[in-house]
């Protein structure tokens, strides 16, 4: 199928994951030129090479060609195979960098995916494993991806620059996805969180919790922030602490925010009190943006709507992030699908920032490896 499909060309290193994930799902080969061609250190970085190796592991028959300098990449996707595997992620980026793409691909494998990822579980760049567990997994369940084998577990925490964390992810496979109608986000009913500290005093986590509650208690009484202090080998190789917060609404929407301390030896030391307060403010800002999917998972929701049955799906989002806007352009290139975008200014029924109602008809993508509708 892929050999006859029209190949797509791009230039530059931006949105590499989007292009490779959509290429894998659509079966269309992709060629990316001029990857940091003018940089002092040209070509693909270690974390991108690690991502390409991960794609090669989960697929069967992919063809990957990279030129000597690493500035040109040709990727002809194979079939999504899945199964049990392990992968050592680059410590330059968080495990979230790899996990976000696996969440897009995992439901369409031939065999249910069971993977152990090693590296940095929490950093300042990518969504942490805690946030993805609290927000992306419930979103996938809305699309009918759910079973006992659906789990994401932090076995060991790892902070940058050393890493040493370990995460286990398993996901069932599905033949088709359900269309969704997520139009009413509902009101915030509770806030949950996780304050973690590794290789520092366990008191740090308690100080974070107290300062975050000092802000959030003014708005809602039902707040519970767990503290997680891992010791010994489970605490990775570098010291650090951080907080992830998730607000749940009456209609089952999850909005998240997170902060992590500066990596050891980089930047000024951060007080746990400041981190707790700043993270609480970030959560309030995310709640102001609102919508039925938080800004981290906008592109995941839009992808699953695109791949759904040939039926109308609708989702109400907060303001679109630049990453999501580029993702919509890529969806048009790979799947020829256009979304109807209606702006909903904040008024009587919608509180907070301006919202966007996204509507599309799914392309009826079905997992060719599955013969029955249930998946396995």
GIWO-V99691 format. One record per helix or strand of 2 or more residues. SS is the DSSP state (H for helix, E for strand). FROM is the first residue (numbers start at 1). LEN is the number of residues. If there is no record, write none. Layout:
ss	from	len
SS	FROM	LEN
SS	FROM	LEN
This chain:
ss	from	len
E	8	4
H	16	11
E	30	4
H	46	13
E	59	2
E	63	4
E	73	4
E	79	2
E	82	7
H	95	14
E	111	10
H	129	14
E	151	6
E	165	7
E	181	2
E	188	11
H	203	14
E	223	8
H	232	4
E	240	10
E	254	7
H	272	18
H	295	12
E	312	6
H	322	14
E	340	5
E	355	7
